[in-house]
Amino acid sequence: MQLHTTHDRKEITSFWSNLLDIPEKQFQKPTITIPMEKMKRRDYKGTCTVRYYDFALFNEIVGTYEAFFREIDK
């Protein structure tokens, strides 16, 4: 995860854990950054990168991505 110094690490980890259905213990130490003054967003939850090691899941994700963009490109 990438969080800002203004985030509550436990709260944001819980948010991403629930959203992605991933146990909190599987999260690595987040990168903490200082937010820019001009970039204040309400309810910003940081960013989260997911690493996975399953080729079938990779194919499913790529297929979903391609189908989505084919649909919006029409």
Secondary structure, DSSP 4 states (H G I P E B T S, - for coil): -EEETTS-HHHHHHHHHHHHT--GGGPPPPEEEPPPTT---TT---B-------HHHHHHHHHHHHHHHHHHT-
